[in-house]
Amino acid sequence: MTALHSPFRAGRTFTPADADALAAVLKALADPMRLRIINLIARDGSMTVTELVPELGITQPSVSSHVAVLEAAGLIAAERSGTTTHRRLVIDRAAQLSGLIDPYGGGR
């Protein structure tokens, strides 16, 4: 998982690579369906694609595509249990992202 850096922190150069990495994660979240997936997984702790399909009202291939984008961004992780794969929220990544977009760095 690529390290993320904040554009709001004074005293640190925000490089083009930093911008690319943060933009990729923000793009993964910039889709209403992906935001709903994040919410459902956070609500239930973990979910399979099969469980997400009826909740979202879209096809399994569409859910799988959205899940793949969220996994690539490091926002959710897959955990296999036999033949079933559960997705869970990567709490550290979500917390890191929250801090990165706060111009006050969590404090005022």
C-alpha angles and dihedrals in degrees: 000000000000117000114247126217131194123245088208099065115104117216096035125090112236102215129203088253089053090051092049093050095048093043091053092056093044090049089053088057095042093088123087093219092052090049088053091050090052090049094049093048091046090049095050100031092234137008140183123231087248090057092047095053098073092038091056100034094225133110125280093246090053092049090047091051092052091045090052091055091050091048092049089053090052093241096119132024133208122233118188121215109179106304094341125090117203122196121215134183115259096230095191091054092048091049091047091050091049091054093046095058094045106096089204094052094236095311138073 
